[in-house]
Amino acid sequence: MKKKMLSTFLCIAVSLAVFAGCGPGSETEKGGEKDSGPDTSSEKDPAKDTGSGEAADTKTDDGEAGGTSDGGKKIALSMPSQSQQRWSFDAANMKKELEAKGYSVDVQFAEDDPAKQAEQIEQMIAAQADCLVIAATEPGELAAAADAAKSAGIPVIAYDRLIMDTDAVYYYVSFDNKGTGTMIGKTIAEKAGLDNLADGEYKTIEFFMGSADDKNARLVYNGLMEVLQPYLDSGRLICRTERTSFDDTSIKEWSPEKAQQRCEDYLAGYYTEEELDICAAASDGLASGCIRAMQSAGYTASNWPVISGQDCELDACKNILDGTQSFSIYKDSRVLAQKCAAMVEAVLNGTEAEINDTEQYDNNKLIVPAYLCTPQAVDKDNLKEVLVDGGYYTQEQIDAAES
Ligand code: BGC
């Protein structure tokens, strides 16, 4: 079914190809600091959008499906879903950045459905977008869509999730994913006091990693293990399930529900005689699953584990302030949006975009030139300073979040 839709899509898109051969991966030459981004608080709060999968404000001000009154170019932005808060924020920031540069922007959310995302991209190609910015629902499922865009002469930029198995991607813009992993590892070591354990003392740990089809997930794991493996080797960390490999710990689609189930199974099967001290979770969503599992197993503040996360989503911020999540990794989507908008501009103007990585993002067809932004660890001590004083969230947004 999925395959059929993709191939139908490919046929239609290829038949629309009018600028064949203009994509990347040929001889075309292609082309990475943190600055303060636009304050989203003056905008409509994207987290409050609960729409049908399409952004409420996808239409351009001039009412046309695409073009601007001054003949500006049309950028199509394809996002995974609105079910995870960060993508709504990312979309709002991208829209703002691109519109400030004079582009019209069509935003679509795919409701976590790769077939739906492929269909939406098909429509974007049919509407003759000038550039596609795609955050893949499932990075391994969009090669045909990206190839079709290439055949239609539409450049593709991969936004925070690398599209695999295609040479149609010009650039990748993301955060330093391996650095995110080492940051999670170091912060776990610090919060769990791993360097201050007495002789023979240890902490128990279980791992909840991201989706195996997402290159970011493996890089986060690699970074994390670079820091934590020595503690496992020395016996200061003990993983009772012995599930420490990426394959054994990755969770499909970064699903909070699957993380909860897995954590419940671990607790019931391996932690009846002793407590679980650390849940190394690779995202806020995975952390939320672990938190629910710990709560239903009866853990309280007196024996609550260290639980990590990534993204600093609003619910996670609330959990950090309440003490159920120890910390998260802040990835300022305003900076990501600025870098991505600059890439769009470079691609459309035929110039080179700023990149700072030419090695890590091999998508099986090419090593995609990337710009990686710098993440930052946030816990209850610096949350207000970094996120509220930094203008990313208002205190009211955090107070209104669900814990
Ligand atoms: C992103 C993370 C996000 C995860 C789950 C990854 O590709 O890098 O920021 O938490 O997907 O959506």
Boltz pocket constraint, residues with backbone or C-beta under 6 A from the ligand:
constraints:
  - pocket:
      binder: B
      contacts: [[A, 84], [A, 160], [A, 161], [A, 210], [A, 214], [A, 216], [A, 217], [A, 253], [A, 254], [A, 282], [A, 283], [A, 284], [A, 310], [A, 311], [A, 331]]
      max_distance: 6.0
